Amino acid sequence: MFPLTFNTANKIAVGVMDNHVTGTLCDALGTGAPILATLMVNDRLWGHPGWAGTLDRLTAADVRFLDPRVGHVTRPAPVPSGTGGQVVDGFDPRWVVD
């Protein structure tokens, strides 16, 4: 489980392996390994025209999304702009184990 940013999500959705993280995630997608990601994408970027396609590709690859505000797997949703610190402060790592 890891925080998945707009940049990294878009890269792995199209197979860009330009650093260790994206390379590892692309390998995982290619082998069908389970991926649990916490989307940290704000509501401004959520409206980007390419974002829906990225979510579709990741969902089709069986990537699961843990909502960092409530601690369970949900349908992907944006993090309101400016609340990243609050989300991080409220995140309980035990949610991942549960």
C-alpha positions in Angstrom: 0.0 0.0 0.0 1.3 3.4 -0.9 0.1 7.0 -1.6 -0.6 7.2 -5.3 -0.2 10.7 -6.8 -1.6 12.1 -10.0 1.8 11.9 -11.7 2.6 8.4 -10.6 -0.8 7.0 -11.4 -0.7 8.5 -14.9 2.8 7.1 -15.5 2.0 3.5 -14.4 -1.3 3.5 -16.3 0.6 3.9 -19.6 3.8 2.0 -18.7 6.3 4.8 -18.0 9.2 3.3 -16.0 11.4 6.3 -15.4 12.2 5.7 -11.7 12.3 2.8 -9.2 8.8 3.4 -8.0 7.1 3.4 -11.4 9.3 0.5 -12.5 8.3 -1.6 -9.6 4.6 -0.7 -10.0 4.7 -1.4 -13.8 6.2 -4.8 -13.1 3.5 -5.5 -10.5 0.8 -4.6 -12.9 2.4 -6.8 -15.6 2.5 -9.8 -13.3 -1.0 -9.3 -11.9 0.3 -8.8 -8.4 -2.2 -7.3 -6.0 -1.9 -3.5 -5.6 -3.6 -1.5 -2.9 -3.1 2.2 -3.4 -4.2 5.3 -1.5 -5.1 8.0 -4.0 -3.7 11.4 -3.0 -5.2 13.4 -5.9 -6.8 16.8 -5.3 -10.2 17.8 -6.7 -8.5 20.3 -9.1 -6.5 17.5 -10.8 -9.4 15.1 -10.6 -11.1 17.1 -13.3 -8.2 16.7 -15.7 -9.4 15.2 -19.1 -6.9 12.4 -18.9 -7.7 11.3 -15.3 -10.8 9.2 -16.1 -8.8 7.1 -18.5 -6.1 6.5 -15.9 -8.6 5.4 -13.3 -10.3 3.1 -15.9 -6.9 1.4 -16.8 -5.9 1.0 -13.2 -9.3 -0.4 -12.2 -9.2 -2.8 -15.1 -5.9 -4.0 -13.8 -7.5 -4.8 -10.5 -5.8 -2.0 -8.5 -7.7 -1.5 -5.3 -8.1 1.9 -3.7 -8.1 2.6 0.1 -9.7 5.8 1.0 -7.3 7.6 3.4 -10.1 9.4 5.2 -12.2 6.4 6.2 -9.8 3.4 6.1 -11.5 1.0 3.7 -11.5 0.2 0.0 -13.9 2.4 -1.8 -14.6 3.8 -5.2 -11.8 6.3 -6.0 -12.6 9.9 -4.9 -10.6 13.1 -4.9 -9.0 14.6 -1.8 -10.3 18.2 -1.3 -7.6 20.7 -2.3 -5.6 21.9 0.7 -6.6 19.1 3.0 -3.6 16.8 2.4 -2.1 17.5 5.8 -5.4 16.8 7.5 -5.8 13.5 5.6 -2.3 12.4 6.5 -2.7 13.3 10.2 -6.0 11.3 10.3 -4.6 8.2 8.5 -4.3 5.1 10.7 -1.8 2.6 9.2 -3.7 -0.2 10.9 -6.3 0.2 8.2 -4.0 -1.4 5.7 -3.5 -4.5 7.9 -7.3 -4.8 8.6 
